[in-house]
Amino acid sequence: MNWFVYKDDLFIPVDIRALTIDEAVSAGLRIAREVLGVVDRYCVYEGGGEVIIEYWRGKELSVKLIYADDPARALMHYYDAERAGLVRCFSV
């Protein structure tokens, strides 16, 4: 599987080495701060071998870090999980 950053409807491959969710959150936080400037919170979804971490600036701007073979499909799984209340969010 590969890592992607999802921003402005684009999946951008990125080179991230993370063996744990905490390592992925930290690596993604560096990228999100480059893109968003400030990050207030992040939300995590794990399921079916996929991981999506969404970083937020306020309530409007976000960037996602996706670990999946098919990032578009993983994104749909994330939105389904979000509607079902299965996505966990944390303050930075």
Secondary structure as GFF3:
##gff-version 3
##sequence-region A 1 92
A	DSSP	beta_strand	2	7	.	.	.	ID=ss1
A	DSSP	beta_strand	10	14	.	.	.	ID=ss2
A	DSSP	alpha_helix	21	36	.	.	.	ID=ss3
A	DSSP	beta_strand	41	47	.	.	.	ID=ss4
A	DSSP	beta_strand	50	57	.	.	.	ID=ss5
A	DSSP	beta_strand	61	68	.	.	.	ID=ss6
A	DSSP	alpha_helix	71	83	.	.	.	ID=ss7
A	DSSP	beta_strand	88	91	.	.	.	ID=ss8
###
